[in-house]
């Protein structure tokens, strides 16, 4: 039986070691770098980079070839969290059980730390580690995929819609569209990136894209649920903030029971997209179930 706990621990260790190497290569000891490292090393699930590596392996590729992209995805994700926590956005005091970047440093430093992580991600994507794989066309495609998912057609637009939604209500179609952009786009890109760098065919990219799209939305649905009934001590951040900020969420529109049922439906659809894949995709199957049952 596949042991997800051991797999996640090993992959986190591997990704953290690769991120440490990025710092050794690129990081003078400045206040800005200290703020960047503070947020990046504060913990976290490393879900996006793990999905990237797992997707590469699922199509028969070498996950080592996708490691620079995995690191870049985590750098981008961490930048987004720093900016999301700022007073001008969600104004959060805690992230991963520690003071948020703007609380540990200051607002200006947090803005610049996020900017630094975002640009470092593309330095890593285009750097020597990626060029060593010898597949320039694949890496150019990956850079485009990640840029689109993280940018104004993806995550940033989703954040804008989330903020706009605090002043007016969404229907379910609007909510799903927002979540697929804000949270789902980078998760979906992580899976697509892994398949591309693993040498997957266009058919495999399309099939695993359906998997990534479903788990990406399911992740946000479960996040909405945890904001209602999660334990702050386990999550490392406050609960109940969505209601305080009048955010549009699945529990507020559907109710808790219906939201849980919807998350289950999305995970079943994600697992269905893996039909016909062999045991190399077991990590992807286990991660889908983990997203449904997570507590943080």
PyMOL commands that set and color helices and strands:
alter all, ss='L'
color gray80, all
select helices_A, chain A and resi 4-26+31-40+47-58+63-84+101-104+107-125+128-131+136-150+155-167+172-197+202-229+232-235+241-244+250-254+256-273+279-293
alter helices_A, ss='H'
color red, helices_A
select strands_A, chain A and resi 94-95+98-99
alter strands_A, ss='S'
color yellow, strands_A
deselect
rebuild
show_as cartoon
